[in-house]
Amino acid sequence: PYVIVCNHQASLDLMGMVEVIPDRCVPIAKKELLYMGTVGWACWLSGIIFIDRHKREDAIDVISQTARTIRHENV
């Protein structure tokens, strides 16, 4: 397992990242994207994990839970 950190600066960067990221990779995004209309729905349906950057403990809990799932399912 590994972590890819991408800090894209424009919306066009997302298309490039989709081509480079491996198939079994699950993106993590800020929770604010969930409320951006069609983009939010598309992100939610594609399985993106959302974290709340304003609540540090909740964000850590979501990431820890995801890591446990990855280890348990040997992804």
C-alpha positions as CSV (number, residue, x, y, z in Angstrom):
1,P,0.0,0.0,0.0
2,Y,1.1,3.6,-0.6
3,V,-0.3,7.1,-0.4
4,I,-0.2,9.6,-3.3
5,V,-0.6,13.2,-2.3
6,C,-1.8,15.6,-5.0
7,N,-2.3,19.3,-4.5
8,H,-3.9,20.2,-7.8
9,Q,-4.1,23.9,-8.6
10,A,-6.7,23.9,-11.4
11,S,-9.7,21.8,-12.4
12,L,-7.8,20.4,-15.4
13,D,-5.3,18.8,-13.1
14,L,-8.0,16.3,-12.1
15,M,-8.1,14.8,-15.6
16,G,-4.3,14.1,-15.5
17,M,-4.5,12.6,-12.1
18,V,-7.2,10.2,-13.2
19,E,-4.9,8.8,-15.9
20,V,-1.9,8.4,-13.5
21,I,-3.6,7.0,-10.4
22,P,-3.7,3.2,-10.1
23,D,-7.1,1.4,-10.3
24,R,-7.2,0.3,-6.7
25,C,-6.5,3.8,-5.4
26,V,-9.2,5.6,-3.4
27,P,-9.1,9.4,-3.4
28,I,-9.6,11.5,-0.2
29,A,-11.1,14.9,-0.7
30,K,-12.3,17.8,1.5
31,K,-15.9,17.6,2.6
32,E,-16.7,20.9,1.0
33,L,-16.6,19.2,-2.4
34,L,-19.6,17.1,-1.4
35,Y,-21.8,20.2,-1.5
36,M,-20.8,21.4,-5.0
37,G,-23.9,20.2,-6.9
38,T,-23.1,17.8,-9.7
39,V,-19.4,17.6,-8.8
40,G,-20.3,16.5,-5.3
41,W,-22.7,13.8,-6.5
42,A,-20.1,12.5,-9.0
43,C,-17.5,12.4,-6.3
44,W,-19.8,10.6,-3.8
45,L,-20.9,8.0,-6.4
46,S,-17.3,7.3,-7.4
47,G,-16.4,6.4,-3.9
48,I,-14.3,9.3,-2.8
49,I,-13.7,9.5,1.0
50,F,-14.5,12.9,2.4
51,I,-12.8,14.4,5.4
52,D,-13.7,17.5,7.4
53,R,-10.6,19.6,7.5
54,H,-12.1,21.9,10.2
55,K,-12.6,19.1,12.7
56,R,-9.2,17.5,13.1
57,E,-10.3,14.6,15.3
58,D,-13.0,13.6,12.9
59,A,-10.6,13.7,9.9
60,I,-8.1,11.5,11.8
61,D,-10.9,9.1,12.7
62,V,-12.0,8.8,9.0
63,I,-8.5,8.2,7.8
64,S,-7.7,5.7,10.6
65,Q,-10.9,3.8,9.8
66,T,-10.0,3.7,6.1
67,A,-6.5,2.4,6.9
68,R,-8.0,-0.4,9.0
69,T,-10.3,-1.3,6.2
70,I,-7.4,-1.4,3.7
71,R,-5.4,-3.7,6.0
72,H,-8.3,-5.9,6.8
73,E,-9.3,-6.4,3.2
74,N,-5.7,-6.6,2.0
75,V,-6.2,-4.0,-0.7
